[in-house]
Amino acid sequence: MRKLIVLIALLALFTVTVSTAQDDAEPEAADPGLITIESSQPVEETVAAIEAALEEAGFIIPLIVDHSANAANVDLELLPTTLIIFGNPNVGTQLMQASRSVAIDLPQKMLVWEDEDGQVYITYNDPQYLAERHGIEGMDELLGNVANALGNFANAGTAADE
C-alpha cells in the first residue's frame, strides 16, 4: 500500500511539473512544426502588411478568416485571431507532385494572433517540417526558397510603418 501511495504522489508531482513547464513555454515552443515571431503592430496592421507583401509578390490570397469576428457573431469572445490563406500554384503544384498528401497543408497559412498580454504574434508552418511530414525529398532548393519567402512575408508584418 505504501508503494502505491508513493507512486501516486510521484505521478501527481510529475503531472504538475509537466503542466507548469508547458504553461511557461514560449509560443514558438508550442509545436516544432511551427515558426512564431513577434509583431510590434496590432493584429489588423500586421495582417494588412502581410497581405500587401503577398500581393506585391504575386501570391493568390483566396481567404482571410477573422476568427474573432466569427466568434463574436455567435456571442463568444476570442482575442484577435486572423488566418491568412495564400499560395502560389507554381510552387504548391511542385510540392504536391512530390507528395500528394502535402495538399492537406496547402495553400500556405499565416496566423496572426494576440495573447492575453496584448503581444501580437505571427505563426506559420515550417516548410522543412512539412517536407518531413509528407516525405518530400530532393526539393531542398525549392523548400529553402519557400522558407525565405515565408520569413520575408512574416517580417513584413512585423515592421512598423516608417
ZIUR-V990541 format. One record per run of one state. SS is the DSSP state (h for helix, s for strand, l for the rest). FROM is the first residue (numbers start at 1). LEN is the number of residues. If there is no record, write none. Layout:
SS,FROM,LEN  SS,FROM,LEN
This chain:
l,1,1  h,2,23  l,25,2  h,27,3  l,30,4  s,34,6  l,40,3  h,43,14  l,57,3  s,60,7  h,67,7  l,74,7  s,81,7  l,88,1  h,89,10  l,99,1  h,100,6  l,106,2  s,108,7  l,115,5  s,120,6  l,126,1  h,127,8  l,135,5  h,140,19  l,159,4
